[in-house]
Amino acid sequence: MLAVRLANRGYEGPRNVIEGRYGVLEAFCEENDATLLTQGLGQVFEIERVCFKRYPCHVTAHVPVQLLRNLMTTGRFGAEDIHAIAIEASGKVVSHHNERAPADIMLAQYSVPFCVAIAAFHDPLDPAVFSDEVVRDPRVRALAKAIKVSAAETIKGWGARLDITLRDGRTFGGQIDTWLGCPETPLSTEQLHDKFDRITASASKRLHDTLFDNLMRLEHVKSLETLALT
């Protein structure tokens, strides 16, 4: 919106900021093909394949967290019953998302083992649990340090395998490639509404009562000015 307003007032910028020398493609891609930027223009709409984060953490943690919570429900066990957790994921998870003792919540949100540890003791759907206070929780920190994370060539993208051993000797495990919120496994309207309600819990009554329904019918809204944003 800021860029649109600047352009409307005559502000100009480089014409080849994307594909030119020192542009976005050169800065972020080892190999690039600028023609792909307009491939399927007017026919393919990538916004239809958008991912919704179900949990307030990095995408690499979503599959392990979802697996853990599902296994805790079906196995009827709690965090205190867990003896060991092993996660198999992509090599990037091991090299970039494996911080065991994060200094703050931002670092914790990028750590797969730490997010899994948080989800063992707290409801990961609640954005309030991703806080510096929870990061300092000794139970969470102890479990995060004990979680084994390894790379598996057979696992691609955001997929992962998670295996749990309980103190009574029982074992549970599972593997999935996508989480609830991906285009392949989309959230239901009810699940989206639950996420909206949790995020807007402290918002004004007008926003809380009207904005979700307006967003769900956005293509029929004649003007964005009609949306309740305060």
RAKAVEN-V945847 format. One record per residue. N is the residue number from 1. RES is the residue in one letter. PHI is phi as a letter, one per 40 degrees, with the letter a starting at -180 (none if undefined). BURIAL is 1 if it has 24 or more other ideal C-beta (glycine too) atoms within 12 Angstrom, else 0. Layout:
# RAKAVEN-V945847
{{N:RES:PHI:BURIAL} {N:RES:PHI:BURIAL}}
This chain:
# RAKAVEN-V945847
{{1:M:none:0} {2:L:c:0} {3:A:c:0} {4:V:c:0} {5:R:c:0} {6:L:c:0} {7:A:c:0} {8:N:c:0} {9:R:c:0} {10:G:g:0} {11:Y:c:0} {12:E:b:0} {13:G:a:0} {14:P:c:0} {15:R:c:0} {16:N:b:0} {17:V:c:0} {18:I:c:0} {19:E:b:0} {20:G:c:0} {21:R:c:0} {22:Y:g:0} {23:G:c:0} {24:V:d:0} {25:L:c:0} {26:E:c:0} {27:A:c:0} {28:F:b:0} {29:C:b:0} {30:E:c:0} {31:E:b:0} {32:N:a:0} {33:D:b:0} {34:A:c:0} {35:T:c:0} {36:L:c:0} {37:L:c:0} {38:T:b:0} {39:Q:c:0} {40:G:g:0} {41:L:d:0} {42:G:g:0} {43:Q:b:0} {44:V:b:0} {45:F:b:0} {46:E:c:0} {47:I:c:0} {48:E:c:0} {49:R:b:0} {50:V:c:0} {51:C:c:0} {52:F:b:1} {53:K:c:1} {54:R:c:1} {55:Y:b:1} {56:P:c:1} {57:C:a:1} {58:H:c:1} {59:V:d:1} {60:T:c:1} {61:A:c:1} {62:H:c:1} {63:V:c:1} {64:P:d:1} {65:V:c:1} {66:Q:c:1} {67:L:d:1} {68:L:d:1} {69:R:c:1} {70:N:c:1} {71:L:c:1} {72:M:c:1} {73:T:c:0} {74:T:c:0} {75:G:c:0} {76:R:f:0} {77:F:b:1} {78:G:b:0} {79:A:d:1} {80:E:c:0} {81:D:c:1} {82:I:c:1} {83:H:c:0} {84:A:a:0} {85:I:b:1} {86:A:b:1} {87:I:b:1} {88:E:b:1} {89:A:a:1} {90:S:c:1} {91:G:c:0} {92:K:c:0} {93:V:c:1} {94:V:c:0} {95:S:c:0} {96:H:b:0} {97:H:b:1} {98:N:b:1} {99:E:c:1} {100:R:c:1} {101:A:b:0} {102:P:c:1} {103:A:c:0} {104:D:a:0} {105:I:c:1} {106:M:c:0} {107:L:c:0} {108:A:c:1} {109:Q:c:1} {110:Y:c:1} {111:S:b:1} {112:V:c:1} {113:P:c:1} {114:F:c:1} {115:C:c:1} {116:V:c:1} {117:A:c:1} {118:I:c:1} {119:A:c:1} {120:A:c:1} {121:F:b:1} {122:H:b:1} {123:D:c:1} {124:P:c:1} {125:L:c:1} {126:D:c:0} {127:P:c:1} {128:A:c:0} {129:V:c:1} {130:F:c:1} {131:S:b:0} {132:D:c:0} {133:E:c:0} {134:V:c:1} {135:V:c:1} {136:R:c:0} {137:D:c:1} {138:P:c:0} {139:R:c:0} {140:V:c:1} {141:R:c:1} {142:A:c:0} {143:L:c:1} {144:A:d:1} {145:K:c:0} {146:A:c:1} {147:I:c:1} {148:K:c:1} {149:V:b:1} {150:S:b:1} {151:A:c:0} {152:A:b:0} {153:E:c:0} {154:T:c:0} {155:I:b:1} {156:K:b:0} {157:G:f:0} {158:W:c:1} {159:G:c:1} {160:A:a:1} {161:R:b:1} {162:L:b:1} {163:D:b:1} {164:I:b:1} {165:T:b:0} {166:L:c:1} {167:R:c:0} {168:D:c:0} {169:G:g:0} {170:R:c:0} {171:T:b:0} {172:F:b:1} {173:G:a:1} {174:G:a:1} {175:Q:a:1} {176:I:a:1} {177:D:b:0} {178:T:b:1} {179:W:b:1} {180:L:c:1} {181:G:h:1} {182:C:c:1} {183:P:d:0} {184:E:c:0} {185:T:b:0} {186:P:c:0} {187:L:c:1} {188:S:c:0} {189:T:d:0} {190:E:c:0} {191:Q:c:0} {192:L:c:0} {193:H:c:0} {194:D:c:0} {195:K:c:1} {196:F:d:1} {197:D:c:0} {198:R:c:1} {199:I:c:1} {200:T:b:1} {201:A:d:0} {202:S:b:0} {203:A:c:0} {204:S:c:0} {205:K:c:0} {206:R:c:0} {207:L:c:0} {208:H:c:0} {209:D:c:0} {210:T:b:0} {211:L:c:1} {212:F:d:1} {213:D:c:0} {214:N:c:1} {215:L:c:0} {216:M:c:0} {217:R:b:0} {218:L:d:0} {219:E:c:0} {220:H:b:0} {221:V:c:0} {222:K:c:0} {223:S:a:0} {224:L:c:0} {225:E:c:0} {226:T:c:0} {227:L:c:0} {228:A:c:0} {229:L:b:0} {230:T:b:0}}
